[in-house]
Amino acid sequence: MTEEQKQLILKTCNAGSKDTLMETLEISYVDVGDDYLIAKMPVTPRVHQPDGVLHGGAMVALAESVGSVAAYVFVDYTKFMIRGLEISANHVKSVKDGFVYGKATPIHKGRTTQLWQIRITNEDDELISIIKLTTISLPKK
């Protein structure tokens, strides 16, 4: 993938976030490769739980966002729409500030269903959460 292709994909992914939950959570897509997509999200009081650490639901929203968008990037999005079927998360470390990064990589890319692993890490590349997302590609009507 050329740098020009990467920038076009990232620009398209970020443009699709306007007026969505991704915009509300300030999620931005920052890197893409042949088999991954990375998004980042700021950790501020807007995404804290009451005791001042990042809310697990915000991490799951980041994971489903980057995993679903990755599924679009790696299928023919002119022919298919992507929907999430199942998501499971294990949170292993807390974070209070800075940024978290979600890296989506495929475990299985079938014709109909896909299984994605999303690793949520902090700015020091420490694992915060590990998430699995199952998506389905449905034909556009």
N, C-alpha and C positions, 0 to 999 in steps of 0.2 A: 504494500500500500504506500503510495507516495504521500509526501507531506501535504500536497494540494488536496488529495482525496481525503486525508484525515481531517483537514480544516473544514472541508465542505460537509462531511458527516457531522462533525461537532457543531457547526453552525446550524445545520438542519435540526439536530437533536435539541439544541438550546432554544431555537425558535419555536419548537413545538410545546415548550413549557409555559408560554404566555397564558395568563389567566387560568392556571391550573394549581393543583396542590404543590407541584414542583416549584412554581414561582413563589408560592406562599412560604415554603420551607427554604427558599433560596438555594435549591439544588441546581448545580450546573455541571454539564458534561465537559470533562477536561482532557481526556485522552482516549484514543481508540487504536486498536491494533487488529491483526488478522483474526484473533480469537478472544478479544476482550473489549470491554467498555468500562471506563472509570468516570464516576461522578463524585462531586464533593458537596458537603453541606456544612454551613457554619454551626457551631455549637454555642448558642446564646440562651439567655433566659426564656426566649420564645419557644424553645424545644426542650426545656428542662421539665422534669417531674418536680413535685413540691420540695424534695430535699436537695435540689440544686444540681442534679446530674442529668445527662441526656436521657430522655424518655425512650424506652424500648420501642414504643410505637413509632417514634420518629425514625429510628433506625430501620424498622421494617418498611416504612414508607420510602426511605431512601433505597433500600434493597429492591423493593418491587418496582420502583421507578427505573433504576438502572438495569435491572434484569429484563423488564418488559421492553425497554427501549433497545437493549442489546438484541433481543429476539427480533425486533423490527429491522435492525441494521443487517442482521445475518440471514434474513429471508427476503423473498420478493414482496415487499410491502405494497406494491401496486396490485397484487393479486390476493394478499392475505391480510387479515387483521389479527392481532394478538390479544389474548385474554389470559389472565392468571387463573390457574386452577387450584393451586395449593401453595402455601408458604409456611415454612417453619424456621424458627430462629432460636439460637442459643447465644445468650449474652454472657460474655466472660470477663469483661472489665468495664469500669465506669469511666466517663470522661465529663469534665465540667466546662471546658472552653476550647477554643481553637477551631479546627476543622476535623471532620471525619470524611473518609474516602470509601466509596463502595466500588469494588472491582468485580464485575460480572464475567464469569467464564463458563463456557458450556461443559456440562458433564455428558449430556446426550442431546444430539440434534436430530430428531426424527422428522418424518414428513409431516406429522400431525402434532406430536407433543415434543416439548423440549424440557430438559432439566438443567437448571442454572445453579451454580454456586456463587454466592456473593459474600466476599470477605469485607467486613467493615473494619477499617484500621484508623488509628489516630495519626497525628503528624509525625510521630516517631516510628511509624509502620508497625505498631503493636496491635495485635488482634483485639478488637472490641466485641465483635459479634460475627458469627458464622451463620449464614442463612441459605436455605435451599428454596428455590422457586420453580414450580412446574407451570409451564405455559402451554397454550394450545394455539395452533394456527388455524384460523377459520377462513374459508373462502369469502372474499368480498362479493356482495350481491350486486 
